[in-house]
Amino acid sequence: MPEDRFFLIRGEDDQEYGPVGLEELREWVRENRAGLGSEVRRDESGSSWQPWQNYPELVALLAEVRGTSGAVGVPVGLTIAPMWRRVAAFVLDLIFWNILTTPIVYTVMTLNVADWQSQIIALVLDPQNQQSPTFRHYVLICNVVTYLILLAYLVGFYVAHGKTPGKALMGLRVVDETGQKPAASRILLRGLAFVVSLYVCGFPFLWVFLSPERRAPHDFMAGTWVVEA
């Protein structure tokens, strides 16, 4: 990669920095001061501001640095969500989800299963207790409906605002690698992966505590990050 090319970088403060060569840009990428989403122009007369990814040499530089340094791929200029705020947002969204679904479950079960409450108590006291086929049938229906509501809740708010109510209250949002709201297809994939993780008792969510980027499996699958708004 030639080292005699120089670039100007427009920072988050809308100020111009540079000109800098590729070697110095390597350091800026390692420090997360520049990267995908940065506005760049060559240090040449008549050059215009372009996204970082419009320059093949800068894309190659980014791949080189990420591949060799193990640098965390945080979208440039953004701050990864503190763990406690992400956990709090998660809990708040589960509370909101239950507020939405509890009246529906109660109504469906009350209208269709006369003794459903006593059967739930019996199940809690003795997991081996046999429930009636009607009870099992409507429990399955309620599970499907509540998880579909959760998926609609997640996808709807992320498509509209890039954040759920829980994340909004905690000052967080979800972004892609450019720091922007993800495409609807990514949001749908993220929502599906989230619902599956919750369905299997939430064990995949534990990866957030191990990932240096604080990303859960649904973030890796969708190419997203949770950052401060």
C-alpha positions in Angstrom: 0.0 0.0 0.0 1.6 3.3 -1.0 2.6 5.6 1.8 2.8 8.9 -0.1 -1.0 9.5 -0.1 -2.4 12.1 2.2 -5.9 12.7 3.4 -8.0 15.2 5.4 -10.4 13.9 7.9 -13.6 15.6 9.1 -14.0 15.0 12.8 -17.2 14.6 14.9 -16.7 18.3 15.9 -17.0 19.2 12.1 -13.3 20.3 12.1 -10.8 19.2 9.5 -7.7 17.3 10.6 -4.7 16.6 8.5 -3.3 16.2 6.1 -2.2 12.8 7.3 -0.6 9.9 5.6 -1.6 6.2 5.7 0.8 5.4 8.4 -0.7 7.9 10.8 -4.2 6.9 9.8 -3.3 3.4 10.9 -2.8 4.8 14.4 -6.0 6.8 14.2 -7.9 3.6 13.3 -6.3 1.7 16.2 -7.3 4.5 18.6 -10.8 4.5 17.0 -10.4 8.1 15.9 -11.3 7.3 12.3 -12.8 4.5 10.3 -16.1 3.5 8.6 -18.4 6.5 8.8 -15.6 9.1 8.8 -15.7 11.8 6.1 -12.5 11.9 4.1 -11.0 13.7 1.1 -7.6 13.5 -0.5 -5.2 16.3 0.0 -5.6 17.4 -3.6 -7.1 20.4 -5.3 -10.7 19.9 -6.2 -11.2 16.8 -4.1 -14.6 16.4 -2.4 -15.6 14.9 0.9 -16.5 11.2 0.7 -17.3 8.4 3.1 -14.2 6.4 4.2 -15.5 3.3 2.4 -15.3 5.1 -0.9 -11.5 4.9 -0.9 -10.3 1.4 -1.6 -6.9 2.1 0.0 -8.6 3.1 3.2 -10.9 0.1 3.2 -7.8 -2.1 2.8 -6.0 -0.2 5.6 -9.0 -0.7 7.9 -9.1 -4.4 7.1 -5.4 -4.7 7.7 -5.5 -2.9 11.1 -8.6 -4.8 12.3 -7.1 -8.1 11.2 -3.7 -7.7 12.7 -4.3 -5.6 15.8 -7.5 -7.2 17.1 -8.8 -3.7 17.6 -12.4 -3.5 18.7 -14.7 -2.7 15.8 -16.6 0.1 17.5 -18.3 2.6 15.1 -16.0 5.6 15.0 -16.9 8.5 17.2 -19.4 6.5 19.4 -19.2 5.1 22.9 -20.2 1.5 23.7 -23.0 1.3 26.2 -22.0 0.9 29.8 -22.9 -2.6 31.0 -25.2 -1.5 33.8 -27.2 0.7 31.4 -27.6 -2.1 28.9 -28.8 -4.5 31.5 -31.2 -1.9 32.9 -32.6 -1.3 29.4 -33.0 -5.0 28.9 -35.0 -5.4 32.1 -37.1 -2.3 31.3 -38.0 -3.7 27.9 -39.0 -7.1 29.4 -41.2 -5.2 31.9 -42.9 -3.3 29.0 -43.3 -6.5 27.1 -45.0 -8.2 30.0 -47.3 -5.1 30.5 -48.4 -5.6 26.9 -48.9 -9.3 27.0 -50.2 -10.1 30.4 -53.8 -8.8 29.7 -53.8 -10.8 26.5 -52.7 -14.0 28.2 -55.1 -13.5 31.0 -58.0 -13.0 28.7 -57.2 -15.9 26.4 -56.8 -18.3 29.3 -59.8 -17.2 31.2 -62.1 -17.4 28.2 -60.9 -20.9 27.1 -59.6 -22.8 30.2 -61.8 -22.8 33.2 -59.3 -23.9 35.8 -56.1 -22.6 34.2 -54.8 -20.8 37.4 -55.1 -24.0 39.5 -53.3 -25.9 36.8 -50.4 -23.4 36.8 -50.2 -23.7 40.6 -50.1 -27.5 40.3 -47.4 -27.3 37.6 -45.3 -25.0 39.8 -45.6 -27.3 42.8 -45.1 -30.5 40.8 -43.4 -30.1 37.3 -44.4 -33.7 36.6 -48.1 -32.9 37.1 -50.2 -33.7 34.0 -52.2 -30.8 32.6 -55.2 -31.1 30.5 -54.8 -31.1 26.7 -56.9 -27.8 26.5 -54.5 -26.1 29.0 -51.4 -27.2 27.0 -53.0 -26.1 23.8 -53.7 -22.6 25.0 -50.4 -22.3 26.8 -48.7 -22.9 23.4 -51.0 -20.4 21.7 -50.1 -17.8 24.4 -46.4 -18.5 24.1 -46.5 -18.0 20.3 -48.5 -14.8 20.6 -46.4 -13.2 23.3 -43.1 -13.9 21.5 -44.6 -12.5 18.3 -45.6 -9.4 20.2 -42.0 -9.2 21.5 -40.6 -9.4 18.0 -43.0 -6.7 16.8 -42.1 -4.5 19.7 -38.3 -4.8 19.0 -38.5 -4.5 15.2 -41.1 -1.7 15.3 -39.2 0.6 17.7 -35.8 -0.1 16.1 -37.1 0.6 12.6 -38.8 3.8 13.7 -36.4 5.2 16.2 -33.2 3.0 16.4 -34.0 2.3 20.1 -36.7 0.6 22.2 -38.4 2.5 25.1 -36.0 0.8 27.5 -32.9 1.9 25.6 -34.4 5.4 25.2 -34.8 5.7 29.0 -31.2 4.6 29.5 -29.8 6.9 26.8 -28.8 4.1 24.4 -29.4 3.2 20.7 -28.6 0.5 18.2 -26.3 1.2 15.2 -24.5 -0.5 12.4 -20.8 -0.3 11.5 -21.2 3.2 10.1 -22.8 4.5 13.3 -26.3 4.8 11.7 -29.6 3.1 12.3 -29.4 -0.4 10.9 -31.4 -1.5 7.8 -34.8 -3.1 8.4 -33.4 -6.5 7.3 -30.7 -6.3 10.0 -33.2 -5.2 12.6 -35.5 -8.1 11.8 -32.6 -10.6 12.0 -31.5 -9.0 15.3 -35.0 -9.3 16.7 -35.4 -12.9 15.7 -32.1 -13.8 17.2 -33.0 -11.9 20.4 -36.3 -13.8 20.7 -34.6 -17.2 20.2 -32.0 -16.3 22.8 -34.8 -15.4 25.3 -36.7 -18.5 24.5 -33.7 -20.7 25.5 -33.7 -19.2 28.9 -31.5 -16.2 27.9 -28.2 -18.1 28.1 -26.8 -16.5 24.9 -27.2 -13.1 26.5 -24.3 -14.0 28.8 -21.9 -13.5 25.9 -22.3 -9.7 26.5 -20.3 -10.0 29.6 -17.4 -11.8 27.8 -17.3 -9.7 24.6 -14.9 -6.7 24.7 -17.4 -4.9 22.5 -20.3 -5.9 24.8 -22.1 -7.5 21.9 -24.6 -10.3 22.3 -25.0 -13.1 19.7 -27.9 -11.1 18.1 -25.5 -8.1 17.7 -22.9 -10.3 15.9 -25.5 -11.9 13.7 -27.0 -8.5 12.6 -23.7 -6.5 12.6 -24.9 -4.1 15.3 -23.6 -2.3 18.4 -25.4 -0.8 21.3 -24.0 2.7 22.0 -24.7 5.8 24.0 -27.3 8.0 22.2 
